[in-house]
Amino acid sequence: MSKIKICGLFMEEDIAAVNLYRPDYVGFIINYPKSHRNIDIKSLDDLSKKIDASVKKVGVFVNEDMEFIKKLFDKGLFDIIQLHGDEDNEYIKNIRSLTKGYIIKAHKTENVSSIDKINSCASDLVLIDTGKGSGISHSKESIELIKQIKREYMLAGGINDENIEYLLKELSPYAVDISGGAETNKRKDKDKIKKLIDIVRKEKYNE
């Protein structure tokens, strides 16, 4: 059965929703003001402490200073580090050495060479996306490329209640990562969160 991550929490009501329906992971976008889901350190400190202990917390960073990530990680504000910028294998190895943390690295599937890069990535898990919060879903060509990946991956990019069953059937990812698809008017929608989690955890996907 695929796991599910609800990403981009930034409000108190988001916490209430995920504590009620218990996705496997939640994500906080940290120090990236281009995103409307961006949160500051004070908000991160406040919100992360309220997440149920059964849910893994992911700190999402874009080309961030490693010492800054280590400082927050050492405070226990998140369990997993997600890198969503241009970080290379050397960066990944260095941040792992600094934090001893579990690392997810985001990639885009553009061509065969991008698949080679994904397969050789030094992170513990890779995330396959269509862009930085673009909300664009995967094309048929992208799906065929993803099928060439030889390791477990988390799937992101325009996933919503209309296409999630198709993507689960086609790709059987280790996990799905949903942000905009769990929102209405740029705010997390508890009904959508429940529906998405219910779909992922349907009995037919347990095979």
Disulfide bonds with the S-S distance in Angstrom:
none
